[in-house]
Amino acid sequence: MWIDEWLFKEKISIKAFAIKLDISRQYLHAIISGNRRGSPDIAKKISEFTKGEVSLDEILFGDRKMRKKPPKER
């Protein structure tokens, strides 16, 4: 599952999730949009926080070109 899909499912905003991860909203948005890759530490935090629903592989190596239509932006 992609991060934005998980956020949509859990009804959590990007800003609120960034605060929980102790990163900037801009950095999280760049990861979600595929403009940046999350660091291994951030990828681990995201995977742990989502209880594995968002995997380390998707964060570090996911190909955003292969994904389905994203959920509605917040």
C-alpha positions as CSV (number, residue, x, y, z in Angstrom):
1,M,0.0,0.0,0.0
2,W,1.3,3.5,-0.8
3,I,1.6,6.1,2.0
4,D,-1.1,8.3,0.6
5,E,-3.5,5.4,0.3
6,W,-2.8,4.5,4.0
7,L,-3.3,8.1,5.1
8,F,-6.6,8.3,3.2
9,K,-7.8,5.0,4.7
10,E,-6.8,6.1,8.2
11,K,-8.1,9.6,7.7
12,I,-4.8,11.1,8.7
13,S,-3.5,14.3,7.1
14,I,0.0,14.6,5.7
15,K,0.8,17.3,8.2
16,A,-0.3,15.2,11.2
17,F,1.6,12.2,10.0
18,A,4.8,14.3,9.4
19,I,4.5,15.5,13.0
20,K,4.3,12.0,14.3
21,L,7.4,11.0,12.2
22,D,9.2,14.2,13.3
23,I,9.9,15.3,9.7
24,S,8.7,18.3,7.7
25,R,5.4,18.2,5.8
26,Q,7.3,19.1,2.7
27,Y,9.7,16.1,3.0
28,L,6.8,13.7,3.6
29,H,5.0,15.2,0.6
30,A,8.1,14.7,-1.6
31,I,8.3,11.1,-0.5
32,I,4.6,10.6,-1.2
33,S,4.8,12.3,-4.6
34,G,7.8,10.2,-5.6
35,N,10.1,13.2,-5.9
36,R,12.3,11.9,-3.1
37,R,13.0,8.6,-1.6
38,G,12.7,8.2,2.1
39,S,15.8,7.5,4.1
40,P,16.1,4.0,5.5
41,D,15.4,5.5,9.0
42,I,12.3,7.3,7.8
43,A,11.2,4.2,5.8
44,K,11.5,2.1,9.0
45,K,9.5,4.6,11.0
46,I,6.7,4.7,8.4
47,S,6.6,0.9,8.1
48,E,6.4,0.6,11.9
49,F,3.8,3.3,12.4
50,T,1.6,1.7,9.7
51,K,2.1,-1.7,11.2
52,G,3.7,-2.9,7.9
53,E,0.8,-1.9,5.7
54,V,3.2,0.5,4.0
55,S,6.3,-1.7,3.4
56,L,9.9,-0.7,3.5
57,D,10.3,-1.8,-0.2
58,E,7.5,0.5,-1.3
59,I,9.0,3.5,0.4
60,L,12.6,2.8,-0.7
61,F,12.1,1.2,-4.1
62,G,8.5,1.6,-5.1
63,D,7.9,2.5,-8.8
64,R,5.2,5.2,-8.7
65,K,4.7,4.8,-12.5
66,M,3.2,1.4,-11.8
67,R,0.7,2.5,-9.3
68,K,-3.0,2.8,-9.8
69,K,-4.9,6.1,-9.7
70,P,-4.1,7.7,-6.3
71,P,-6.8,8.5,-3.7
72,K,-8.2,12.0,-3.5
73,E,-5.5,14.5,-2.3
74,R,-6.0,16.1,1.1
